[in-house]
Each structure stands twice: as C-alpha cells, then as structure tokens.
Amino acid sequence: MLNSVAAGRRQAQRIVVSQTVCAFGLASAFVLQSWNHAAAALLGGLAVAVGSALMGWRAFAGGVAGPGVVLYRLAGGVALKWLVIVLSLYLGLARWGLPPIPLLVGLCAALVASLLVYRIPS
C-alpha cells in the first residue's frame, strides 16, 4: 500500500491548519489599512480553509473503499470546496461590499499555503 487513509487525513489537517494560519496572518497585516480590508482577506483565506476541510472530510469519510468510490468522494469534495469558495466570493463582493483585492489576496495566499504544505514531507 502506497498511502494510508490515516496519512491522508493528517495531510488534510495540516493543510487546513496552514491555510487558517495564513488567513489570520494576512488579515492581521491588512488591519493596518482598514477593518474592511482585514475582513475581506480573512474571508478569502477562511473560505479556502473551510472548503479544504470539507473536501478532506468528504474524501476520507467512510474509510477504505474501491477506486471508483474514492474517485467519486474526491470529486464531490472538490465540488464542495469550490462551491464554498464561489459562495464566499459572492457574499463578500456582492452582498457585503468588501474590497475585492484583499479578498482575492487572502484566497490566493491560502491556496499557495496549501501548495507549500504539499512540498513538506511528513
């Protein structure tokens, strides 16, 4: 067996934690500009973190299964993740009127944080 379910769960937890830390760090930097900018950056980063948590939960729920079932779980998790991200973009921009640049910076920074965690061996 190349990879266990437990190792995948640990990796998903590390990714969610790193994205959350990145979101709060970036929001604390944007506080210097204004509270709206900090809220936008925090929303963007936490949207990715919540989406990643849902994706991990969906992908690893149910334990070991066949390849077709695992592929459907993973695809469902990715769909949930991007649904959360798009919904948060809609709410932040259209409903709450948050500034777009910090929102996108928070979103991109959290996505980059997950890529960096993939590179760090466990």
KOLGURO-879581 format. One record per atom (N, C-alpha, C, O): atom name; z, y negated, x negated; residue in one letter. Coordinates in steps of 0.1 Angstrom, whole numbers, plus 2048, in hexadecimal, padded with zeros to 3 digits. Each point is the difference from the previous one (the first is absolute). Last residue first. Layout:
(node 'CA',(Z,Y,X),'A')
...
end
This chain:
(node 'N',(838,76E,7C3),'S')
(node 'CA',(80D,802,805),'S')
(node 'C',(809,807,7F7),'S')
(node 'O',(80C,802,802),'S')
(node 'N',(7C9,7DB,7F3),'P')
(node 'CA',(804,80E,802),'P')
(node 'C',(80E,801,805),'P')
(node 'O',(809,7F9,7FC),'P')
(node 'N',(7D5,7DD,80B),'I')
(node 'CA',(80C,804,7F9),'I')
(node 'C',(803,80F,803),'I')
(node 'O',(802,803,80C),'I')
(node 'N',(7D9,7E6,808),'R')
(node 'CA',(7FD,802,7F2),'R')
(node 'C',(80D,805,7F8),'R')
(node 'O',(7FE,805,7F5),'R')
(node 'N',(802,7EF,83A),'Y')
(node 'CA',(7F8,80D,7FE),'Y')
(node 'C',(7FE,803,7F2),'Y')
(node 'O',(7FF,80B,7FC),'Y')
(node 'N',(816,7CC,810),'V')
(node 'CA',(809,80B,801),'V')
(node 'C',(7F9,80E,7FF),'V')
(node 'O',(805,809,7FA),'V')
(node 'N',(7E2,7CF,807),'L')
(node 'CA',(807,801,7F3),'L')
(node 'C',(80A,80B,801),'L')
(node 'O',(802,807,7F5),'L')
(node 'N',(7E5,7EF,831),'L')
(node 'CA',(7F7,806,7F6),'L')
(node 'C',(808,801,7F3),'L')
(node 'O',(7FD,80A,7F8),'L')
(node 'N',(819,7E1,82B),'S')
(node 'CA',(7FF,80F,803),'S')
(node 'C',(7F7,806,7F5),'S')
(node 'O',(802,80C,7FC),'S')
(node 'N',(803,7C6,803),'A')
(node 'CA',(80D,806,7FC),'A')
(node 'C',(7FF,80F,802),'A')
(node 'O',(805,808,7F8),'A')
(node 'N',(7D8,7DD,818),'V')
(node 'CA',(7FF,802,7F1),'V')
(node 'C',(80D,807,7FB),'V')
(node 'O',(7FF,808,7F7),'V')
(node 'N',(800,7EC,836),'L')
(node 'CA',(7F6,80B,7FE),'L')
(node 'C',(7FE,802,7F1),'L')
(node 'O',(7FF,80C,7FC),'L')
(node 'N',(81D,7D1,811),'A')
(node 'CA',(806,80D,804),'A')
(node 'C',(7F7,80B,7FE),'A')
(node 'O',(804,80B,7FC),'A')
(node 'N',(7EC,7CA,7FD),'A')
(node 'CA',(80A,803,7F5),'A')
(node 'C',(806,80D,804),'A')
(node 'O',(803,808,7F6),'A')
(node 'N',(7DE,7E6,829),'C')
(node 'CA',(7FA,805,7F4),'C')
(node 'C',(80A,804,7F5),'C')
(node 'O',(7FE,80A,7F9),'C')
(node 'N',(813,7E3,82F),'L')
(node 'CA',(7F9,80C,803),'L')
(node 'C',(7FA,806,7F3),'L')
(node 'O',(802,80C,7FE),'L')
(node 'N',(811,7CA,7FF),'G')
(node 'CA',(80A,80A,802),'G')
(node 'C',(7FA,80D,803),'G')
(node 'O',(805,80A,7FB),'G')
(node 'N',(7DE,7D2,802),'V')
(node 'CA',(805,803,7F3),'V')
(node 'C',(80B,80A,801),'V')
(node 'O',(801,809,7F7),'V')
(node 'N',(7EC,7E8,831),'L')
(node 'CA',(7F7,809,7F9),'L')
(node 'C',(805,803,7F2),'L')
(node 'O',(7FE,80B,7FB),'L')
(node 'N',(81B,7D7,81E),'L')
(node 'CA',(800,80C,807),'L')
(node 'C',(7F7,80A,7F9),'L')
(node 'O',(803,80C,7FE),'L')
(node 'N',(7FF,7C7,7F2),'P')
(node 'CA',(80C,808,7FD),'P')
(node 'C',(800,80E,807),'P')
(node 'O',(805,80A,7FA),'P')
(node 'N',(7D7,7D9,812),'I')
(node 'CA',(7FF,804,7F2),'I')
(node 'C',(80D,808,7FB),'I')
(node 'O',(7FE,80B,7FA),'I')
(node 'N',(7FD,7E2,834),'P')
(node 'CA',(7F8,80C,7FD),'P')
(node 'C',(801,805,7F1),'P')
(node 'O',(800,80C,7FD),'P')
(node 'N',(826,7DA,823),'P')
(node 'CA',(7F5,7FD,7F7),'P')
(node 'C',(7F9,80C,7FB),'P')
(node 'O',(806,80A,7FD),'P')
(node 'N',(810,7F6,834),'L')
(node 'CA',(805,800,7F2),'L')
(node 'C',(7F4,7FD,7F7),'L')
(node 'O',(7F5,802,804),'L')
(node 'N',(811,802,830),'G')
(node 'CA',(7FA,7F5,7F8),'G')
(node 'C',(805,7FF,7F2),'G')
(node 'O',(802,7F5,7FB),'G')
(node 'N',(805,82C,82C),'W')
(node 'CA',(80B,7F8,7FA),'W')
(node 'C',(7FB,7F4,7F8),'W')
(node 'O',(808,7F8,7FC),'W')
(node 'N',(7D8,825,81B),'R')
(node 'CA',(80B,7FD,809),'R')
(node 'C',(80B,7F7,7FA),'R')
(node 'O',(805,7F7,807),'R')
(node 'N',(7D3,816,7E1),'A')
(node 'CA',(7FC,7FB,80D),'A')
(node 'C',(80C,7FC,809),'A')
(node 'O',(7FF,7F6,807),'A')
(node 'N',(807,81B,7CB),'L')
(node 'CA',(7F6,7F6,800),'L')
(node 'C',(7FE,7FA,80E),'L')
(node 'O',(801,7F3,801),'L')
(node 'N',(81E,831,7F8),'G')
(node 'CA',(803,7F6,7F7),'G')
(node 'C',(7F7,7F4,800),'G')
(node 'O',(804,7F4,800),'G')
(node 'N',(7F4,833,81B),'L')
(node 'CA',(80C,7F9,804),'L')
(node 'C',(803,7F4,7F7),'L')
(node 'O',(803,7F5,805),'L')
(node 'N',(7D9,827,7EF),'Y')
(node 'CA',(7FD,7F9,80D),'Y')
(node 'C',(80C,7F8,804),'Y')
(node 'O',(7FF,7F4,804),'Y')
(node 'N',(806,827,7D6),'L')
(node 'CA',(7F7,7F5,7FE),'L')
(node 'C',(7FD,7F8,80C),'L')
(node 'O',(800,7F3,800),'L')
(node 'N',(819,834,805),'S')
(node 'CA',(808,7F6,7FA),'S')
(node 'C',(7F8,7F4,7FC),'S')
(node 'O',(804,7F4,801),'S')
(node 'N',(7E5,831,811),'L')
(node 'CA',(809,7FA,80A),'L')
(node 'C',(809,7F5,7FA),'L')
(node 'O',(801,7F6,806),'L')
(node 'N',(7E4,824,7DD),'V')
(node 'CA',(7F8,7F7,808),'V')
(node 'C',(808,7F9,80B),'V')
(node 'O',(7FE,7F4,802),'V')
(node 'N',(819,82C,7E3),'I')
(node 'CA',(7FB,7F4,7F8),'I')
(node 'C',(7F8,7F6,808),'I')
(node 'O',(802,7F4,7FF),'I')
(node 'N',(80C,835,815),'V')
(node 'CA',(80B,7F7,7FE),'V')
(node 'C',(7FC,7F4,7F8),'V')
(node 'O',(804,7F5,803),'V')
(node 'N',(7DC,82C,802),'L')
(node 'CA',(803,7FA,80D),'L')
(node 'C',(80B,7F6,7FF),'L')
(node 'O',(800,7F5,806),'L')
(node 'N',(7F5,825,7D5),'W')
(node 'CA',(7F7,7F5,802),'W')
(node 'C',(801,7FA,80E),'W')
(node 'O',(7FD,7F4,801),'W')
(node 'N',(81E,832,7F5),'K')
(node 'CA',(802,7F5,7F6),'K')
(node 'C',(7F8,7F4,802),'K')
(node 'O',(805,7F5,801),'K')
(node 'N',(7F4,832,81A),'L')
(node 'CA',(80C,7F9,803),'L')
(node 'C',(803,7F4,7F7),'L')
(node 'O',(803,7F5,804),'L')
(node 'N',(7D9,828,7F1),'A')
(node 'CA',(7FD,7F8,80C),'A')
(node 'C',(80C,7F8,805),'A')
(node 'O',(7FE,7F4,804),'A')
(node 'N',(808,82A,7D9),'V')
(node 'CA',(7F8,7F5,7FB),'V')
(node 'C',(7FC,7F7,80C),'V')
(node 'O',(801,7F3,7FF),'V')
(node 'N',(815,835,80C),'G')
(node 'CA',(809,7F7,7F9),'G')
(node 'C',(7F9,7F3,7FA),'G')
(node 'O',(805,7F5,801),'G')
(node 'N',(7E1,82E,813),'G')
(node 'CA',(809,7F9,80A),'G')
(node 'C',(809,7F6,7FA),'G')
(node 'O',(803,7F5,805),'G')
(node 'N',(7E4,826,7DE),'A')
(node 'CA',(7F8,7F7,807),'A')
(node 'C',(807,7F8,80B),'A')
(node 'O',(7FE,7F4,801),'A')
(node 'N',(819,82F,7EA),'L')
(node 'CA',(7FE,7F5,7F6),'L')
(node 'C',(7F7,7F5,806),'L')
(node 'O',(802,7F4,7FF),'L')
(node 'N',(806,833,81A),'R')
(node 'CA',(80C,7F9,7FF),'R')
(node 'C',(7FE,7F4,7F7),'R')
(node 'O',(804,7F5,803),'R')
(node 'N',(7D9,829,801),'Y')
(node 'CA',(801,7F8,80C),'Y')
(node 'C',(80D,7F8,800),'Y')
(node 'O',(800,7F4,804),'Y')
(node 'N',(7F8,829,7D8),'L')
(node 'CA',(7F6,7F6,800),'L')
(node 'C',(801,7F7,80C),'L')
(node 'O',(7FF,7F4,7FF),'L')
(node 'N',(81C,832,7FE),'V')
(node 'CA',(805,7F6,7F7),'V')
(node 'C',(7F6,7F4,7FF),'V')
(node 'O',(804,7F5,7FF),'V')
(node 'N',(7F0,831,81B),'V')
(node 'CA',(80C,7F9,806),'V')
(node 'C',(805,7F4,7F7),'V')
(node 'O',(802,7F5,805),'V')
(node 'N',(7DC,828,7EA),'G')
(node 'CA',(7FB,7F8,80B),'G')
(node 'C',(80B,7F8,807),'G')
(node 'O',(7FE,7F4,803),'G')
(node 'N',(80E,82B,7DA),'P')
(node 'CA',(7F9,7F4,7FB),'P')
(node 'C',(7FA,7F7,80B),'P')
(node 'O',(800,7F4,7FF),'P')
(node 'N',(82C,82A,80B),'G')
(node 'CA',(7F3,802,7FB),'G')
(node 'C',(7F9,7F4,7FC),'G')
(node 'O',(804,7F5,804),'G')
(node 'N',(831,80A,7FA),'A')
(node 'CA',(7F6,804,80A),'A')
(node 'C',(7F3,803,7F9),'A')
(node 'O',(7FE,7FE,7F4),'A')
(node 'N',(83B,7F3,805),'V')
(node 'CA',(7F4,806,7FA),'V')
(node 'C',(7F7,805,80C),'V')
(node 'O',(804,806,809),'V')
(node 'N',(81E,7D5,806),'G')
(node 'CA',(801,809,7F5),'G')
(node 'C',(7F2,805,7FB),'G')
(node 'O',(7F6,7F9,802),'G')
(node 'N',(81A,7E6,822),'G')
(node 'CA',(7FC,80E,804),'G')
(node 'C',(7FF,809,7F4),'G')
(node 'O',(7FE,80C,803),'G')
(node 'N',(7FB,7C0,7F5),'A')
(node 'CA',(808,806,80B),'A')
(node 'C',(7FB,80E,803),'A')
(node 'O',(7F4,803,800),'A')
(node 'N',(7FA,7DD,7DF),'F')
(node 'CA',(809,80B,7FB),'F')
(node 'C',(809,806,80C),'F')
(node 'O',(808,808,7FD),'F')
(node 'N',(7D6,7D4,809),'A')
(node 'CA',(7FA,80A,7F7),'A')
(node 'C',(809,80C,7FD),'A')
(node 'O',(7FB,80B,7FE),'A')
(node 'N',(815,7D0,81C),'R')
(node 'CA',(7F6,808,807),'R')
(node 'C',(7FA,80B,7F8),'R')
(node 'O',(7FD,80B,804),'R')
(node 'N',(822,7D7,7E8),'W')
(node 'CA',(806,808,80B),'W')
(node 'C',(7F6,809,807),'W')
(node 'O',(803,80B,802),'W')
(node 'N',(7ED,7D6,7DE),'G')
(node 'CA',(807,80B,7FA),'G')
(node 'C',(807,809,80A),'G')
(node 'O',(800,80C,7FF),'G')
(node 'N',(7EA,7CE,811),'M')
(node 'CA',(7F6,809,7FB),'M')
(node 'C',(807,80C,7F9),'M')
(node 'O',(7FC,80B,802),'M')
(node 'N',(81F,7D1,80E),'L')
(node 'CA',(7FA,808,80B),'L')
(node 'C',(7F6,80A,7FB),'L')
(node 'O',(800,80C,805),'L')
(node 'N',(812,7D7,7DB),'A')
(node 'CA',(80A,809,805),'A')
(node 'C',(7FB,808,80C),'A')
(node 'O',(803,80C,800),'A')
(node 'N',(7E1,7D3,7EF),'S')
(node 'CA',(801,80C,7F7),'S')
(node 'C',(80B,809,804),'S')
(node 'O',(7FE,80C,7FE),'S')
(node 'N',(7FD,7CD,81B),'G')
(node 'CA',(7F4,809,802),'G')
(node 'C',(800,80C,7F7),'G')
(node 'O',(7FD,80B,804),'G')
(node 'N',(824,7D4,7F7),'V')
(node 'CA',(803,807,80C),'V')
(node 'C',(7F4,80A,803),'V')
(node 'O',(802,80B,804),'V')
(node 'N',(7F9,7D8,7D7),'A')
(node 'CA',(80B,80A,7FE),'A')
(node 'C',(803,808,80C),'A')
(node 'O',(802,80C,7FF),'A')
(node 'N',(7DE,7D1,804),'V')
(node 'CA',(7FB,80B,7F7),'V')
(node 'C',(80B,80B,7FE),'V')
(node 'O',(7FD,80C,801),'V')
(node 'N',(810,7CD,816),'A')
(node 'CA',(7F6,808,808),'A')
(node 'C',(7FA,80B,7F8),'A')
(node 'O',(7FF,80B,806),'A')
(node 'N',(81E,7D7,7E4),'L')
(node 'CA',(807,80A,809),'L')
(node 'C',(7F7,807,809),'L')
(node 'O',(802,80C,804),'L')
(node 'N',(7EC,7D1,7E1),'G')
(node 'CA',(805,80B,7F8),'G')
(node 'C',(807,80B,808),'G')
(node 'O',(7FE,80C,7FD),'G')
(node 'N',(7F2,7CD,819),'G')
(node 'CA',(7F5,808,7FA),'G')
(node 'C',(804,80B,7F8),'G')
(node 'O',(7FB,80B,801),'G')
(node 'N',(826,7D8,811),'L')
(node 'CA',(7F9,808,80B),'L')
(node 'C',(7F5,808,7FA),'L')
(node 'O',(7FE,80C,803),'L')
(node 'N',(818,7D6,7E0),'L')
(node 'CA',(808,80C,804),'L')
(node 'C',(7FA,808,80B),'L')
(node 'O',(801,80D,7FF),'L')
(node 'N',(7EA,7CC,7F4),'A')
(node 'CA',(7FF,809,7F5),'A')
(node 'C',(808,80D,803),'A')
(node 'O',(7FC,80B,7FD),'A')
(node 'N',(806,7D1,822),'A')
(node 'CA',(7F3,806,800),'A')
(node 'C',(7FF,80B,7F5),'A')
(node 'O',(7FA,80A,803),'A')
(node 'N',(82D,7DD,800),'A')
(node 'CA',(800,809,80B),'A')
(node 'C',(7F2,807,800),'A')
(node 'O',(7FF,80C,803),'A')
(node 'N',(807,7D2,7DE),'A')
(node 'CA',(808,80C,7FC),'A')
(node 'C',(800,80A,80B),'A')
(node 'O',(7FF,80C,7FD),'A')
(node 'N',(7EC,7CB,80B),'H')
(node 'CA',(7F9,807,7F6),'H')
(node 'C',(807,80D,7FC),'H')
(node 'O',(7FA,80A,7FE),'H')
(node 'N',(81B,7D9,81F),'N')
(node 'CA',(7F5,806,807),'N')
(node 'C',(7F8,808,7F6),'N')
(node 'O',(7FB,80B,803),'N')
(node 'N',(829,7DB,7ED),'W')
(node 'CA',(805,80C,807),'W')
(node 'C',(7F4,807,807),'W')
(node 'O',(800,80C,801),'W')
(node 'N',(7F5,7D7,7D3),'S')
(node 'CA',(806,7FD,80E),'S')
(node 'C',(804,80E,806),'S')
(node 'O',(7FD,80B,7FB),'S')
(node 'N',(7FC,7EC,7D4),'Q')
(node 'CA',(7F6,7F8,807),'Q')
(node 'C',(804,7FC,80E),'Q')
(node 'O',(801,7F4,803),'Q')
(node 'N',(81A,828,7E2),'L')
(node 'CA',(7FF,7F3,7F9),'L')
(node 'C',(7F6,7F7,807),'L')
(node 'O',(801,7F4,7FF),'L')
(node 'N',(804,839,80E),'V')
(node 'CA',(80A,7F8,806),'V')
(node 'C',(800,7F2,7FA),'V')
(node 'O',(803,7F6,806),'V')
(node 'N',(7E2,82F,7EA),'F')
(node 'CA',(7FA,7F7,809),'F')
(node 'C',(80A,7F7,808),'F')
(node 'O',(7FC,7F6,806),'F')
(node 'N',(813,82C,7DC),'A')
(node 'CA',(7F8,7F7,7F8),'A')
(node 'C',(7FA,7F5,809),'A')
(node 'O',(7FF,7F5,7FD),'A')
(node 'N',(818,82F,817),'S')
(node 'CA',(809,7F7,7F9),'S')
(node 'C',(7F9,7F6,7F7),'S')
(node 'O',(805,7F5,7FF),'S')
(node 'N',(7E1,82C,816),'A')
(node 'CA',(806,7F7,80A),'A')
(node 'C',(80A,7F6,7FA),'A')
(node 'O',(800,7F4,804),'A')
(node 'N',(7EF,82F,7E1),'L')
(node 'CA',(7F6,7F6,802),'L')
(node 'C',(804,7F6,80B),'L')
(node 'O',(7FD,7F4,7FE),'L')
(node 'N',(820,830,7F9),'G')
(node 'CA',(7FF,7F7,7F4),'G')
(node 'C',(7F5,7F5,802),'G')
(node 'O',(803,7F5,7FC),'G')
(node 'N',(803,82C,826),'F')
(node 'CA',(80B,7F6,800),'F')
(node 'C',(800,7F7,7F3),'F')
(node 'O',(803,7F5,801),'F')
(node 'N',(7DB,82C,804),'A')
(node 'CA',(7FF,7F7,80B),'A')
(node 'C',(80C,7F6,800),'A')
(node 'O',(7FE,7F4,802),'A')
(node 'N',(801,82F,7DE),'C')
(node 'CA',(7F6,7F7,7FE),'C')
(node 'C',(7FF,7F5,80B),'C')
(node 'O',(7FE,7F4,7FD),'C')
(node 'N',(81F,830,809),'V')
(node 'CA',(805,7F7,7F6),'V')
(node 'C',(7F6,7F6,7FC),'V')
(node 'O',(803,7F4,7FE),'V')
(node 'N',(7EF,82C,820),'T')
(node 'CA',(80A,7F8,806),'T')
(node 'C',(806,7F6,7F6),'T')
(node 'O',(802,7F4,803),'T')
(node 'N',(7DF,82C,7EE),'Q')
(node 'CA',(7F9,7F6,809),'Q')
(node 'C',(80B,7F7,806),'Q')
(node 'O',(7FD,7F4,802),'Q')
(node 'N',(813,830,7E5),'S')
(node 'CA',(7F9,7F7,7F7),'S')
(node 'C',(7F9,7F5,808),'S')
(node 'O',(800,7F4,7FD),'S')
(node 'N',(814,82F,81B),'V')
(node 'CA',(80A,7F8,7FA),'V')
(node 'C',(7FA,7F6,7F7),'V')
(node 'O',(804,7F4,800),'V')
(node 'N',(7DF,82B,814),'V')
(node 'CA',(806,7F7,80A),'V')
(node 'C',(80B,7F7,7FA),'V')
(node 'O',(800,7F4,803),'V')
(node 'N',(7ED,82D,7E1),'I')
(node 'CA',(7F6,7F6,803),'I')
(node 'C',(806,7F6,80A),'I')
(node 'O',(7FE,7F4,7FF),'I')
(node 'N',(81C,831,7F5),'R')
(node 'CA',(7FF,7F7,7F5),'R')
(node 'C',(7F6,7F5,803),'R')
(node 'O',(802,7F4,7FD),'R')
(node 'N',(802,82F,822),'Q')
(node 'CA',(80C,7F8,800),'Q')
(node 'C',(7FF,7F5,7F5),'Q')
(node 'O',(804,7F5,802),'Q')
(node 'N',(7DA,82B,800),'A')
(node 'CA',(7FF,7F7,80B),'A')
(node 'C',(80C,7F7,801),'A')
(node 'O',(7FF,7F4,802),'A')
(node 'N',(802,82E,7DE),'Q')
(node 'CA',(7F6,7F6,7FC),'Q')
(node 'C',(7FE,7F6,80B),'Q')
(node 'O',(7FF,7F4,7FD),'Q')
(node 'N',(81D,831,80C),'R')
(node 'CA',(806,7F7,7F6),'R')
(node 'C',(7F7,7F5,7FC),'R')
(node 'O',(804,7F4,7FE),'R')
(node 'N',(7EB,82D,81E),'R')
(node 'CA',(80A,7F8,807),'R')
(node 'C',(807,7F6,7F6),'R')
(node 'O',(801,7F4,804),'R')
(node 'N',(7E2,82C,7EA),'G')
(node 'CA',(7F8,7F6,808),'G')
(node 'C',(809,7F7,807),'G')
(node 'O',(7FE,7F4,801),'G')
(node 'N',(815,830,7E8),'A')
(node 'CA',(7FB,7F6,7F7),'A')
(node 'C',(7F8,7F5,807),'A')
(node 'O',(801,7F5,7FC),'A')
(node 'N',(80F,82F,81E),'A')
(node 'CA',(80B,7F8,7FB),'A')
(node 'C',(7FB,7F5,7F6),'A')
(node 'O',(805,7F5,801),'A')
(node 'N',(7DD,82C,80E),'V')
(node 'CA',(802,7F6,80A),'V')
(node 'C',(80B,7F7,7FC),'V')
(node 'O',(800,7F4,803),'V')
(node 'N',(7E4,822,7D6),'S')
(node 'CA',(809,805,80B),'S')
(node 'C',(801,7F4,80A),'S')
(node 'O',(7FD,7F5,7FD),'S')
(node 'N',(7DC,81B,7DE),'N')
(node 'CA',(808,7F6,804),'N')
(node 'C',(809,804,80C),'N')
(node 'O',(7FA,806,80A),'N')
(node 'N',(7E9,819,7DF),'L')
(node 'CA',(7FE,7F4,7F7),'L')
(node 'C',(80A,7F5,804),'L')
(node 'O',(805,7F9,7F7),'L')
(node 'N',(7FC,83F,80C),'M')
(node 'CA',(800,7F4,808),'M')
(node 'C',(800,7F4,7F7),'M')
(node 'O',(808,7FE,7F7),'M')
end
